[in-house]
Amino acid sequence: MQNGFWAFLLFSTLSALAPAFASDQDPLRLSQGADAEITANLPTEIEKAVATRMIEVTELLGDMKNPEKSKIGLEKLDSVLKDYPNYADGFLLKAYFIGLLPDGSKRLPEIIKNTDTAIAKYPSAVPKSAYGNTAMLYGLRAKIYKTMGDTRKTLSDLETAVNIDPHDAIDSSRGEAPSFLQWSKQDFVDLVKKHPKDYRSHLFQGVYYYNQGILMEHEAYRVALASFDKASKLNAKSALAYYLAGNLTDRQIPWGKNKSKATYAEEGKALAQGNSIWMAHPKECKEIIGYFTKAIKANPKMTAAYLSRANLYLNIKQYANAEKDYDYALELDPDNGGAYHDRGLTHQKLGHFGDAARDFTKALTAKKPIFSKTNGYLNRAAAYSDNNELKKALEDFQTAIRLPELAAGQVPCLQSEGLQGPYRQPADSGVDVGGEPRTDLVVFRGVRKT
């Protein structure tokens, strides 16, 4: 398979069907059968059936340089979609596959048609979609419209996509995909040139660079921040422009590539004192808080802005302010497990161990689950221990050990849940709450792969 993104797309689609590949008699699964974390993921009959047929389809489609295999693969995919018309991911695969064919650039309306169907089927998709939202679908359609020269529809679809999830809306990492399927820097230069007074063109240009993640160069950071600032000047009500500018600036504290030796020395001093490196950046933290505050003023119901500001307050030891922002966030989104978890961390820092344990319990049972169950159990164990409830602490520690995360070779580290979902931070940029590791009980704040 030559195309990296195509491989990723196939892998993601099959991952959603992964439980169907596990035998009901798998001894590892049975040995942990009492754990609800495992048994809740057992496959349905439809998932098993689709998974079985999609293995053959993906093997055929994976060899894109073989016209005969491609033709058969497309025919078999059409057969799957005929039998399972609500299989949204199948229509997305078909859209990409058509685009990757030698004559794909001449079949743009067909690609849009299949993308339209995937978007329409997504809410009631069976099997469930591998993707957490439809941002990528709208982003794909926006790129096709851009290729066709319809920039109005491009801006409209990108607006929908970015408001759903900025990270998935504009993806420039599609390997060897043809240009009409892949966003480029030039696309956004063109949009800004054609629509200079439309704040969205500047916002989307910022998102393009923002999505380069923690590896972005300083020049990309500068362009992204300037784009967000321009967008907010053109539309002072754009909460997302303020929010992403704050998030981008916040990201530069741990990951920035333009730091001086003096800055590294101050960060080292902060860490040696048991603090997070954010404590070495008071000026930047004030600026970041300002961005998040403007986002909240523009949209008082923007949960992510409250959570991001709360996480920063937690990092700089303004625990009372952090607690207030977590409270506001949970009023807006009472099912947010990550917010409960991180408010629990705040309660621990304030010495409210009973409240911390209760928040970790809510985090573990929330409709929107936390990223790491191990994270939740270990932190609740710490709260129980601090509250002298040692039996409960031991039970949680034993539960954490049995969970697949530790069994898979992941090791805990000091990290909060941070933001999950549409406004999540890039990989490995969770909130570092600082402090020395506990020796009396495991009190790690997250997991990271070795």
C-alpha positions as CSV (number, residue, x, y, z in Angstrom):
1,M,0.0,0.0,0.0
2,Q,1.6,3.2,-1.1
3,N,-0.6,5.9,0.5
4,G,0.0,6.6,4.2
5,F,-3.4,8.3,4.8
6,W,-5.2,5.6,2.9
7,A,-3.6,3.1,5.2
8,F,-4.7,5.1,8.2
9,L,-8.2,5.4,6.9
10,L,-8.5,1.6,6.4
11,F,-7.0,1.0,9.8
12,S,-9.4,3.4,11.5
13,T,-12.4,1.9,9.8
14,L,-11.3,-1.7,10.8
15,S,-10.5,-0.5,14.3
16,A,-14.1,0.4,14.8
17,L,-14.9,-3.2,14.0
18,A,-12.0,-4.6,16.0
19,P,-14.2,-6.3,18.6
20,A,-15.6,-8.5,15.9
21,F,-12.2,-10.0,15.3
22,A,-11.9,-11.2,18.9
23,S,-13.2,-14.7,19.5
24,D,-15.8,-15.1,22.1
25,Q,-13.5,-17.8,23.5
26,D,-10.4,-15.7,23.7
27,P,-8.8,-16.7,27.0
28,L,-7.4,-13.2,27.7
29,R,-10.9,-11.7,27.3
30,L,-12.5,-14.4,29.4
31,S,-9.9,-14.0,32.2
32,Q,-11.0,-10.4,32.5
33,G,-14.6,-11.1,31.7
34,A,-15.8,-9.7,35.0
35,D,-14.5,-6.2,34.1
36,A,-17.2,-4.1,32.5
37,E,-14.5,-2.3,30.6
38,I,-13.9,-5.4,28.5
39,T,-17.4,-7.0,28.2
40,A,-19.1,-3.7,27.1
41,N,-17.2,-3.9,23.8
42,L,-18.4,-7.3,22.6
43,P,-19.4,-7.0,18.9
44,T,-22.9,-7.2,17.5
45,E,-23.8,-9.7,14.7
46,I,-23.8,-6.9,12.2
47,E,-20.3,-5.8,13.2
48,K,-19.1,-9.3,12.8
49,A,-20.7,-9.7,9.4
50,V,-19.4,-6.3,8.1
51,A,-15.9,-6.9,9.5
52,T,-15.6,-10.2,7.8
53,R,-16.5,-8.8,4.4
54,M,-14.4,-5.6,4.8
55,I,-11.3,-7.6,5.4
56,E,-11.5,-8.8,1.8
57,V,-12.5,-5.4,0.5
58,T,-9.6,-3.6,2.1
59,E,-7.1,-6.2,0.9
60,L,-8.3,-5.5,-2.7
61,L,-8.5,-1.8,-2.3
62,G,-5.1,-1.7,-0.7
63,D,-3.4,-2.6,-3.9
64,M,-4.4,0.6,-5.8
65,K,-1.9,0.1,-8.6
66,N,-3.7,-3.1,-9.7
67,P,-6.7,-2.0,-11.8
68,E,-8.4,-5.4,-11.8
69,K,-8.2,-5.7,-8.0
70,S,-9.4,-2.1,-7.6
71,K,-12.4,-2.8,-9.8
72,I,-13.3,-6.0,-7.9
73,G,-12.7,-4.2,-4.6
74,L,-15.1,-1.4,-5.5
75,E,-17.7,-3.9,-6.6
76,K,-17.5,-5.8,-3.3
77,L,-17.6,-2.5,-1.4
78,D,-20.8,-1.6,-3.3
79,S,-22.2,-5.0,-2.3
80,V,-21.5,-4.3,1.4
81,L,-23.2,-0.9,1.1
82,K,-26.2,-2.4,-0.6
83,D,-26.6,-4.9,2.3
84,Y,-25.7,-2.4,5.0
85,P,-27.0,1.0,3.7
86,N,-26.3,2.8,7.0
87,Y,-22.6,1.9,7.0
88,A,-21.4,5.5,6.9
89,D,-17.7,4.7,7.0
90,G,-18.1,2.5,3.9
91,F,-19.3,5.5,1.9
92,L,-16.4,7.5,3.2
93,L,-14.0,4.8,2.1
94,K,-15.7,4.7,-1.3
95,A,-15.3,8.5,-1.7
96,Y,-11.5,8.3,-0.9
97,F,-11.0,5.3,-3.0
98,I,-12.6,6.9,-6.1
99,G,-10.4,9.9,-5.5
100,L,-7.3,7.7,-5.5
101,L,-8.1,6.0,-8.8
102,P,-6.2,7.2,-11.9
103,D,-9.3,9.1,-13.1
104,G,-10.3,10.3,-9.7
105,S,-9.9,14.0,-10.6
106,K,-12.6,13.6,-13.2
107,R,-15.0,12.1,-10.7
108,L,-15.4,14.9,-8.2
109,P,-19.2,15.0,-8.2
110,E,-19.2,11.2,-7.4
111,I,-16.8,11.8,-4.5
112,I,-19.1,14.6,-3.2
113,K,-22.2,12.3,-3.6
114,N,-20.6,9.6,-1.4
115,T,-19.4,12.1,1.1
116,D,-22.9,13.6,1.3
117,T,-24.2,10.1,2.0
118,A,-21.6,9.4,4.7
119,I,-22.6,12.7,6.4
120,A,-26.3,11.9,6.2
121,K,-25.8,8.3,7.5
122,Y,-23.4,9.3,10.3
123,P,-25.9,10.0,13.1
124,S,-27.5,6.5,12.8
125,A,-24.5,4.7,11.4
126,V,-24.5,0.9,11.7
127,P,-21.9,-0.3,12.5
128,K,-20.9,2.7,14.5
129,S,-18.5,5.1,12.8
130,A,-14.8,4.9,13.6
131,Y,-14.7,8.7,13.7
132,G,-15.9,10.8,16.7
133,N,-17.6,13.4,14.5
134,T,-18.3,14.5,11.0
135,A,-15.6,17.2,10.8
136,M,-13.4,15.2,8.5
137,L,-16.3,14.6,6.2
138,Y,-17.2,18.2,5.8
139,G,-13.5,19.1,5.5
140,L,-13.1,16.6,2.6
141,R,-16.1,18.0,0.9
142,A,-14.8,21.5,1.4
143,K,-11.5,20.6,-0.3
144,I,-13.4,19.1,-3.3
145,Y,-15.4,22.3,-3.6
146,K,-12.1,24.3,-3.5
147,T,-10.8,22.1,-6.3
148,M,-13.9,22.8,-8.3
149,G,-13.5,26.6,-7.7
150,D,-16.5,27.1,-5.5
151,T,-14.9,29.0,-2.6
152,R,-18.2,30.0,-1.1
153,K,-19.2,26.4,-0.5
154,T,-15.6,25.8,0.6
155,L,-15.9,28.4,3.4
156,S,-19.3,27.2,4.4
157,D,-18.3,23.5,4.8
158,L,-15.0,24.5,6.5
159,E,-17.0,26.6,9.0
160,T,-19.2,23.7,9.8
161,A,-16.2,21.4,10.1
162,V,-14.1,23.7,12.2
163,N,-16.9,24.3,14.6
164,I,-17.3,20.6,15.1
165,D,-13.6,19.8,15.5
166,P,-10.8,22.0,14.3
167,H,-8.3,19.2,14.5
168,D,-10.1,16.9,12.1
169,A,-11.5,19.7,9.8
170,I,-8.3,20.5,8.0
171,D,-6.0,17.6,7.6
172,S,-2.8,18.1,5.6
173,S,-1.2,14.7,6.4
174,R,-2.7,12.4,3.8
175,G,0.5,10.9,2.5
176,E,0.6,10.6,-1.2
177,A,-3.0,11.5,-1.8
178,P,-3.6,13.6,-4.9
179,S,-3.8,17.4,-4.4
180,F,-7.5,17.6,-4.8
181,L,-7.9,15.4,-1.7
182,Q,-5.3,17.1,0.4
183,W,-5.1,20.6,2.0
184,S,-2.0,22.7,1.3
185,K,-0.7,26.0,2.4
186,Q,-1.5,27.4,-1.0
187,D,-5.2,26.6,-0.6
188,F,-5.4,29.1,2.3
189,V,-3.3,31.7,0.6
190,D,-5.8,31.5,-2.2
191,L,-8.8,31.8,0.2
192,V,-7.3,34.8,2.0
193,K,-6.5,36.5,-1.3
194,K,-10.0,35.9,-2.7
195,H,-11.9,36.7,0.6
196,P,-9.6,39.1,2.5
197,K,-12.4,40.6,4.6
198,D,-14.0,37.3,5.5
199,Y,-12.7,36.4,8.9
200,R,-13.2,32.7,8.2
201,S,-10.5,32.6,5.5
202,H,-8.0,33.9,8.1
203,L,-9.3,31.6,10.8
204,F,-9.0,28.5,8.6
205,Q,-5.5,29.5,7.6
206,G,-4.6,29.6,11.3
207,V,-6.2,26.2,11.8
208,Y,-4.1,24.8,9.0
209,Y,-0.9,25.8,10.8
210,Y,-2.3,25.0,14.2
211,N,-2.9,21.4,13.2
212,Q,0.8,20.9,12.6
213,G,0.8,20.2,16.4
214,I,3.6,20.2,18.8
215,L,6.2,19.8,16.0
216,M,5.3,23.1,14.3
217,E,8.2,25.4,13.6
218,H,8.3,28.9,15.1
219,E,7.4,30.5,11.7
220,A,4.3,28.4,11.5
221,Y,3.3,29.4,15.0
222,R,3.8,33.1,14.1
223,V,1.6,32.8,11.0
224,A,-1.1,30.9,12.9
225,L,-1.2,33.4,15.7
226,A,-1.3,36.3,13.2
227,S,-4.1,34.6,11.3
228,F,-6.2,34.1,14.5
229,D,-5.6,37.7,15.5
230,K,-6.7,39.0,12.1
231,A,-9.8,36.8,12.3
232,S,-10.7,38.2,15.7
233,K,-10.2,41.8,14.4
234,L,-12.5,41.2,11.5
235,N,-15.1,39.5,13.8
236,A,-14.8,40.3,17.5
237,K,-17.5,37.7,18.1
238,S,-15.4,34.8,16.9
239,A,-14.9,32.9,20.1
240,L,-13.0,30.2,18.3
241,A,-10.3,32.6,17.0
242,Y,-9.6,33.8,20.6
243,Y,-9.8,30.3,21.9
244,L,-7.4,28.8,19.4
245,A,-5.0,31.7,19.8
246,G,-4.9,31.0,23.5
247,N,-4.5,27.3,23.0
248,L,-1.7,27.9,20.5
249,T,0.2,30.2,22.9
250,D,-0.3,27.8,25.7
251,R,1.1,25.0,23.6
252,Q,4.3,27.0,23.1
253,I,5.2,26.9,26.8
254,P,6.1,23.2,26.8
255,W,6.8,22.7,23.1
256,G,8.0,26.0,21.7
257,K,11.2,25.7,19.6
258,N,12.4,29.3,20.0
259,K,13.3,29.3,23.7
260,S,16.4,31.0,25.1
261,K,18.9,29.3,27.5
262,A,17.6,31.7,30.2
263,T,14.0,30.4,29.6
264,Y,15.1,26.8,29.9
265,A,17.0,27.7,33.1
266,E,13.8,29.3,34.6
267,E,11.8,26.3,33.6
268,G,14.3,24.0,35.2
269,K,14.2,26.0,38.4
270,A,10.4,25.8,38.4
271,L,10.5,22.0,38.0
272,A,13.1,21.7,40.8
273,Q,10.8,23.5,43.1
274,G,8.0,21.0,42.4
275,N,6.1,23.3,40.1
276,S,5.0,23.1,36.4
277,I,7.0,24.9,33.8
278,W,4.0,27.3,33.3
279,M,5.1,29.0,36.6
280,A,8.2,30.2,34.7
281,H,6.1,32.0,32.2
282,P,3.9,34.6,34.1
283,K,3.7,37.0,31.1
284,E,2.6,34.4,28.7
285,C,0.1,32.9,31.1
286,K,-1.5,36.3,31.6
287,E,-1.8,36.6,27.8
288,I,-3.3,33.1,27.5
289,I,-5.8,33.8,30.2
290,G,-6.7,37.0,28.3
291,Y,-7.4,35.0,25.1
292,F,-9.6,32.5,26.9
293,T,-11.5,35.2,28.8
294,K,-12.2,37.0,25.4
295,A,-13.4,33.6,24.0
296,I,-15.8,33.3,27.0
297,K,-17.0,36.9,26.6
298,A,-17.7,36.2,22.9
299,N,-19.4,32.9,23.7
300,P,-20.4,32.4,27.4
301,K,-21.4,28.8,26.6
302,M,-18.0,27.7,25.2
303,T,-17.2,24.9,27.6
304,A,-13.7,24.3,26.1
305,A,-12.7,27.9,27.0
306,Y,-13.6,27.4,30.6
307,L,-11.8,24.1,30.7
308,S,-8.7,25.4,29.1
309,R,-8.5,28.4,31.4
310,A,-9.1,26.1,34.4
311,N,-6.3,23.8,33.3
312,L,-4.0,26.8,33.1
313,Y,-5.1,28.0,36.5
314,L,-4.3,24.5,37.8
315,N,-0.8,24.7,36.3
316,I,0.0,28.0,37.9
317,K,-1.5,27.1,41.3
318,Q,-4.5,29.4,41.2
319,Y,-6.7,26.5,42.5
320,A,-9.7,28.6,43.6
321,N,-10.0,30.1,40.1
322,A,-9.5,26.7,38.5
323,E,-12.3,25.3,40.7
324,K,-14.7,28.0,39.6
325,D,-14.0,27.4,35.9
326,Y,-14.5,23.7,36.2
327,D,-17.8,24.4,38.0
328,Y,-18.9,26.6,35.1
329,A,-17.8,24.0,32.6
330,L,-19.7,21.3,34.3
331,E,-22.8,23.5,34.5
332,L,-22.6,23.7,30.7
333,D,-21.6,20.0,30.2
334,P,-22.6,17.9,33.2
335,D,-21.6,14.7,31.4
336,N,-17.9,15.7,30.8
337,G,-15.8,13.1,32.6
338,G,-12.5,15.0,31.9
339,A,-13.9,18.1,33.7
340,Y,-14.9,16.0,36.8
341,H,-11.5,14.4,36.8
342,D,-9.5,17.6,36.6
343,R,-11.7,19.3,39.2
344,G,-10.9,16.3,41.4
345,L,-7.2,17.1,40.9
346,T,-8.0,20.7,42.0
347,H,-9.8,19.4,45.1
348,Q,-6.8,17.4,46.0
349,K,-4.5,20.4,45.7
350,L,-7.0,22.3,48.0
351,G,-7.0,19.5,50.5
352,H,-10.7,18.6,49.8
353,F,-10.0,14.8,49.6
354,G,-13.6,13.7,50.0
355,D,-14.7,16.1,47.2
356,A,-11.8,14.8,45.1
357,A,-12.9,11.2,45.5
358,R,-16.5,12.0,44.6
359,D,-15.3,13.9,41.4
360,F,-13.1,11.0,40.3
361,T,-16.1,8.7,40.8
362,K,-18.2,10.9,38.5
363,A,-15.4,11.0,36.0
364,L,-15.3,7.2,35.9
365,T,-19.0,6.9,35.4
366,A,-19.7,10.0,33.1
367,K,-21.4,9.6,29.8
368,K,-18.4,11.3,28.2
369,P,-15.7,9.0,29.5
370,I,-12.2,10.1,30.6
371,F,-9.3,9.3,28.4
372,S,-7.8,6.8,30.8
373,K,-9.7,4.7,33.3
374,T,-6.4,3.8,34.9
375,N,-5.9,7.5,35.4
376,G,-9.2,7.8,37.2
377,Y,-8.8,4.8,39.5
378,L,-5.2,5.7,40.5
379,N,-6.2,9.3,41.3
380,R,-9.3,8.2,43.3
381,A,-7.0,5.8,45.2
382,A,-4.8,8.7,46.1
383,A,-7.8,10.7,47.3
384,Y,-9.1,7.8,49.4
385,S,-5.6,7.4,50.9
386,D,-5.4,11.1,51.7
387,N,-8.9,10.8,53.3
388,N,-7.7,7.8,55.4
389,E,-10.0,5.4,53.5
390,L,-7.3,2.8,52.9
391,K,-9.5,-0.2,52.1
392,K,-11.1,1.8,49.2
393,A,-7.7,3.0,48.1
394,L,-6.4,-0.5,47.9
395,E,-9.4,-1.7,45.9
396,D,-9.0,1.1,43.3
397,F,-5.3,0.4,43.0
398,Q,-6.0,-3.3,42.4
399,T,-8.6,-2.4,39.8
400,A,-6.2,-0.1,38.0
401,I,-3.6,-2.8,37.7
402,R,-6.1,-5.1,36.0
403,L,-7.1,-2.6,33.3
404,P,-5.7,-3.1,29.8
405,E,-3.7,0.1,29.8
406,L,-1.1,-1.1,32.3
407,A,-1.2,-4.6,30.9
408,A,-0.3,-3.2,27.4
409,G,2.9,-1.8,28.7
410,Q,1.9,1.8,29.3
411,V,3.4,3.5,32.3
412,P,1.8,6.3,34.5
413,C,3.1,9.8,34.5
414,L,2.1,13.1,36.2
415,Q,-0.6,14.3,33.9
416,S,-4.2,15.5,34.1
417,E,-6.9,14.4,31.7
418,G,-6.8,17.9,30.0
419,L,-9.2,18.4,27.1
420,Q,-10.6,15.5,25.2
421,G,-12.9,15.8,22.2
422,P,-13.1,18.6,19.7
423,Y,-10.9,21.0,21.5
424,R,-8.3,18.6,22.7
425,Q,-4.6,19.4,22.9
426,P,-2.1,17.7,20.6
427,A,-0.8,14.3,21.7
428,D,1.4,14.3,24.9
429,S,0.5,17.8,26.0
430,G,-1.7,17.1,29.0
431,V,-1.6,19.4,32.0
432,D,1.4,18.8,34.2
433,V,0.3,19.5,37.8
434,G,3.8,19.3,39.1
435,G,5.0,18.0,42.5
436,E,7.0,15.0,43.6
437,P,5.8,11.4,43.1
438,R,4.2,9.8,46.1
439,T,6.0,6.9,47.7
440,D,3.2,5.8,50.0
441,L,0.7,5.2,47.3
442,V,0.7,5.5,43.5
443,V,-0.7,9.0,42.6
444,F,0.1,9.2,38.9
445,R,-2.0,11.5,36.8
446,G,-2.2,9.7,33.5
447,V,-0.6,7.2,31.2
448,R,1.9,7.6,28.4
449,K,3.4,4.8,26.2
450,T,7.0,3.9,26.8
